[in-house]
Amino acid sequence: ELCGCEPLAETARTAMAAGSAPGWALGVLGVVYLFLKLDFISCSQEIYGAMNGNVTFYVSKFHPSTEIIWKKEKNKVVEWDIQSGLEAFQSFKDRVYLDIGSGNLTITRLTKSDEGLYELESPGVRNKSEFHLKVIAPPPSPSTFCSLSDDGNITLTCEIMEAGYDIDGNLLQYSWECPPTVQCHRGLSPSEAYVLKKSDLSQNVQCIVSNPLFRTSASISLSTCVPEDNTRHRYVLFAILPAVICGLLFLKCFLGRHSQ
């Protein structure tokens, strides 16, 4: 989406829709003006940086200049001019690197307080350069749960349980990976999945939680979601019971013979 262009484009469409020669001329001029104006328009870029990591804002169409100023929310981050040299401000001291040839700014040891809108001011940049920084951390490993419905199908749930952890929940995405022999279907929410009872319940299903920079996962064994088949255990018991009885009888006879 182009910033600030919608009113101009709407004017061109309205004039051209009028159908008259002046209307068409105005529309064409509007479109030409639009493309010329775009060279001076730049929308802010969404940039993701890893917690405690580094991030670089790359500037396009920069020409070497005598002055460069980077600001965050209108407050100076770093300033350079050909006479005074480089100066970093506030919490950015010893954490920023400015490439005076390209205008690129690198911030190290990122924290949550570094989030916000950054802007470059310099005679060497033609377009307005803005970057919206979001600092994110790797999500903790999720926990997986399952429940058995009345029809025998399995509901899987994937959750991040760590309390007080800044997980940026609006950036998290959930997905499920199932083996070919397991019939998985999406649940009511991305963190849920359904497994049909006719699936191979000896397999594992994996829940994947990701954000723009990180990915973590956890698996669950489908066999833990269904009750154990006690029938097999009953047959085993029936097979062992006679042997146990015979053994006890033999032991009784053996002890009785020795007591005599």
C-alpha positions in Angstrom: 0.0 0.0 0.0 1.4 3.4 -0.9 1.2 6.1 1.7 -0.6 9.3 0.9 -1.6 8.2 -2.6 -5.2 7.2 -2.2 -6.7 10.7 -2.4 -4.7 11.5 -5.5 -5.6 8.2 -7.2 -9.3 8.8 -6.4 -9.1 12.2 -8.0 -7.7 10.7 -11.2 -10.3 7.9 -11.3 -13.2 10.4 -10.8 -11.9 12.7 -13.5 -11.4 9.9 -16.0 -14.9 8.5 -15.2 -16.4 11.8 -16.3 -15.9 10.9 -19.9 -15.1 14.3 -21.2 -11.9 15.3 -22.9 -10.9 17.7 -20.1 -11.7 14.9 -17.6 -9.4 12.5 -19.4 -6.7 15.0 -19.6 -6.9 15.8 -16.0 -6.9 12.1 -15.2 -3.7 11.5 -17.3 -2.0 14.4 -15.6 -3.1 13.1 -12.2 -1.5 9.7 -13.0 1.7 11.3 -14.2 1.9 13.5 -11.1 1.2 10.4 -9.0 4.3 8.6 -10.4 6.4 11.6 -10.1 5.3 12.1 -6.5 6.0 8.5 -5.6 9.7 9.2 -5.9 9.4 11.4 -2.8 7.1 9.2 -0.8 8.3 6.3 1.4 6.2 4.3 3.8 7.7 3.1 7.1 9.1 -0.4 6.9 8.3 -3.0 9.6 11.5 -4.4 10.9 11.9 -7.3 13.4 14.9 -7.6 15.7 15.9 -10.4 18.0 16.0 -9.7 21.7 19.7 -9.1 22.7 20.6 -9.2 19.0 21.4 -6.7 16.4 19.4 -4.9 13.7 20.3 -2.7 10.8 18.2 -0.1 9.0 19.1 -0.1 5.4 18.6 3.2 3.6 17.8 3.4 -0.1 18.9 6.1 -2.6 21.3 7.7 -0.1 24.0 10.2 -1.3 27.0 11.0 0.9 26.2 14.1 2.9 27.7 16.5 5.4 25.1 15.7 8.1 23.2 12.6 9.2 20.6 12.4 12.1 18.7 9.3 13.2 15.7 9.8 15.5 13.4 7.6 17.5 10.0 9.0 18.2 11.5 12.5 17.5 14.4 12.0 20.0 17.9 11.8 18.7 19.6 8.4 18.5 22.8 9.4 16.8 24.0 12.4 15.0 27.0 13.0 12.7 28.3 16.0 10.8 31.5 16.6 9.0 32.7 19.1 11.6 31.7 17.7 14.9 31.9 14.0 14.1 29.6 11.3 15.7 27.6 11.5 18.8 25.2 8.9 20.2 22.5 9.8 22.7 20.9 8.3 25.9 20.6 4.5 26.0 22.1 4.2 22.5 25.6 5.1 23.6 28.0 2.3 22.8 25.2 0.4 21.1 24.9 2.0 17.6 27.0 2.0 14.5 26.4 4.6 11.7 27.8 4.0 8.2 28.3 7.6 7.0 28.7 6.4 3.4 25.3 4.6 3.2 23.4 6.2 6.0 22.7 2.7 7.4 22.2 2.5 11.2 22.9 -0.6 13.3 21.7 -1.1 16.8 23.2 -3.8 19.0 22.0 -5.5 22.2 18.4 -4.9 21.5 15.9 -4.5 24.3 12.1 -4.0 24.4 12.6 -0.3 25.0 14.2 0.0 21.6 10.9 -0.6 19.9 9.3 2.3 18.0 9.5 4.5 14.9 13.0 5.4 13.6 13.6 8.2 11.0 16.6 9.4 9.1 17.1 13.1 8.5 19.8 14.0 6.1 20.3 16.2 3.0 21.7 13.0 1.4 18.4 11.1 1.4 15.7 12.0 -1.1 12.9 9.8 0.1 11.7 9.8 3.7 13.2 6.8 5.4 11.2 5.4 8.3 11.5 2.1 10.1 9.1 0.7 12.7 11.2 -1.7 14.9 9.6 -4.6 16.8 11.9 -6.5 19.2 10.9 -10.1 19.8 12.2 -13.0 21.7 12.0 -16.8 20.9 8.8 -18.3 22.3 9.2 -20.9 25.0 8.5 -24.5 24.1 4.7 -25.2 24.0 2.8 -27.7 26.0 0.5 -30.2 24.3 -2.7 -31.7 25.6 -5.3 -34.1 24.3 -8.8 -35.2 25.0 -11.0 -38.0 23.7 -14.5 -37.1 22.4 -17.6 -39.4 22.7 -17.2 -40.4 19.1 -13.6 -41.6 19.6 -11.9 -38.8 17.9 -9.0 -36.9 19.5 -8.8 -33.1 20.2 -5.2 -31.8 20.4 -4.4 -28.5 22.1 -1.1 -26.6 22.0 -0.4 -23.8 24.5 2.5 -21.7 25.9 2.2 -22.1 29.6 5.0 -19.9 31.0 3.5 -17.1 33.0 4.9 -13.6 32.7 6.8 -14.3 29.5 6.6 -11.6 26.9 5.7 -13.7 24.0 4.1 -11.1 21.7 1.0 -13.3 21.3 -0.3 -11.3 18.3 2.8 -12.4 16.3 2.6 -16.1 17.2 1.5 -18.6 14.6 0.5 -22.2 15.3 0.7 -25.2 12.9 0.5 -29.0 13.2 2.6 -31.6 11.5 1.1 -35.1 11.2 2.5 -38.3 9.7 0.8 -39.6 6.5 -1.0 -42.3 8.5 -2.6 -39.8 10.8 -5.7 -37.9 9.6 -5.4 -34.4 11.1 -7.9 -31.6 10.7 -7.8 -27.9 11.8 -9.7 -27.1 15.0 -11.7 -24.1 16.1 -8.5 -22.2 16.6 -5.0 -22.5 15.1 -3.8 -24.0 18.4 -6.2 -26.9 18.1 -6.3 -29.9 15.8 -8.6 -33.0 15.5 -7.4 -36.5 14.8 -9.8 -39.1 13.5 -10.1 -42.3 15.5 -9.2 -44.5 12.5 -5.7 -42.9 12.4 -2.6 -44.8 13.4 -2.5 -43.9 17.1 1.0 -45.3 17.6 2.4 -42.1 15.9 3.4 -38.7 17.2 2.0 -35.4 16.2 4.0 -32.2 16.4 2.8 -28.7 17.3 4.9 -25.8 15.9 4.8 -22.3 17.3 6.6 -19.6 15.4 7.0 -15.8 15.1 8.7 -13.8 12.4 12.2 -14.8 13.7 11.9 -17.9 15.8 10.3 -21.4 15.7 9.8 -23.9 18.5 7.9 -27.2 18.7 6.6 -30.0 20.9 5.3 -33.4 20.1 2.6 -35.6 21.6 2.1 -39.4 21.3 -1.4 -40.2 20.2 -1.3 -43.4 22.2 -1.4 -41.4 25.4 -4.7 -39.9 24.4 -6.8 -43.1 24.4 -7.4 -45.7 27.2 -5.2 -48.8 27.2 -6.8 -51.9 25.8 -7.4 -54.0 28.9 -8.6 -57.0 26.8 -5.1 -58.0 25.9 -4.0 -57.7 29.5 -7.0 -60.0 30.5 -5.9 -62.7 28.1 -2.4 -62.5 29.4 -3.7 -62.9 32.9 -5.7 -65.9 32.0 -2.6 -67.5 30.4 -0.4 -66.8 33.4 -3.0 -67.8 36.1 -2.9 -71.6 35.5 0.9 -71.6 35.6 0.9 -69.7 38.9 -1.6 -72.2 40.4 0.5 -75.2 39.2 3.6 -73.6 40.6 1.9 -73.1 44.0 0.7 -76.7 44.1 4.2 -78.0 43.2 5.7 -75.8 45.9 3.2 -77.1 48.5 3.9 -80.7 47.6 7.7 -80.1 47.7 7.5 -78.5 51.1 5.2 -81.2 52.4 7.5 -83.9 51.3 10.5 -82.3 53.0 8.5 -81.8 56.2 7.9 -85.5 56.4 
